[in-house]
Amino acid sequence: MDSSTSGNTGSNSKMASSSFNGQAIADGKSEFRKKKPKPDNRDESELLTVPDGWKEPAFSKEDNPRGLLEESSFATLFPKYREAYLKECWPLVQKALNEHHISATLDLIEGSMTVCTTKKTFDPYIIIRARDLIKLLARSVSFEQAVRILQDDVACDIIKIGSLVRNKERFVKRRQRLIGPKGSTLKALELLTNCYIMVQGNTVSVIGPFSGLKEVRKVVLDTMKNIHPIYNIKTLMIKRELAKDSELRSQSWERFLPQFKHKNVNKRKEPKKKTVKKEYTPFPPPQPESQIDKELASGEYFLKASQKKRQKMEAIKAKQAEALSKRQEERNKAFIPPKEKPVVKPKEASTENKIDVAAIKEKVKKAKNKKLGALSAEEVKLKLEADEKKKKKKK
């Protein structure tokens, strides 16, 4: 009896506690519903846009005072030609990473760079930024530009372009098109996207804000797909001007952006000799006639050997006679005179257009009397003498 009563009392107490807990939860839910904040009567565009000049607060030691639980490390290889530069600037790399409590090692024998966290490291994401730093240094980016990756508002992107074009010559031409004459295209992209771009080998390294990285990646991939970068630069310039207008922020910009058409349409190369396919028939082609069948049809099969020989000789002689006649015709062509052109009789001079000889003689006489052009040597001497006499008289 005691055990059963104790069991009943235990169950009763559990029931009471559960009911009490359920009631408490229900009360809590009702309070939470009452305390729910009312939605603000604001436009969606205002809520989605980031205010000008707003910056995310920096991650400090107060946000993570206990540090990290385990050590994280990243390593990357670098080419032989970067060894001298990395050896020179490595103290600066260590100094920049020590500020964030990251240790860095350079192994010249193996040809690798390694970064790892320490006990003092408090920022969990700084190791990813340190990894990006050594990646950029390996891809021929200078230390002055690569160290910017340690800032919060700066990101990087390494675009692999080596496998996008199969033909080596075509790849080199398109990569040069991305750089432009004296690096002008690359400079224009840098100004429009606020990014630093480095084209080296089979990769393009980009450092800058996230929005700029997205635009640069699109331009680089389009260039390797044979779309000239000038088209994308034009659209970026238009977008830059449209972004200044606060009214157009929430509107679609498609009507302002240019729509470029592909002019060079690749036509499929057609073969020189076209083979016309015959209509399909389930029946096999007729069997070709044998030599015996042909002789039976013409009646040669029943002739004697001497008669067959005579027919062959006659056929040969007929062919020879035909060839001889053709050759003779070709020889005779040289003796055939060409067709002469018909003689055109000269037309009689019309009485209207007769030349007046007397009038021409008079014109010639008048022209002789007139003194045209430069004076002769004798005339020049006489003129000089006359001028000297005039001068003497005046004196």
Secondary structure, DSSP 8 states (H G I E B T S, - for coil): -HHHHHHHHHHHHHHHHHHHHHHHHHHHHHHHHHH--------HHHHHS--TT-------TTTSTT--SS--EEEEE--GGGHHHHHHHHHHHHHHHHTTTEEEEEETTTTEEEEEE-TT---TTHHHHHHHHHHHHHTT--HHHHGGGGSTT-EEEEEE-TTT-SSHHHHHHHHHHHH-GGGHHHHHHHHHHT-EEEEETTEEEEEE-HHHHHHHHHHHHHHHTT--HHHHHHHHHHHHHHHH-STTTTS--TTTS--------------SS--------SS-------HHHHHHHHTGGGS-HHHHHHHHHHHHHHHHHHHHHHHHHHHHGGGS--------------STT---HHHHHHHHHHHHHS--SS--HHHHHHHHHHHHHHHHHH-
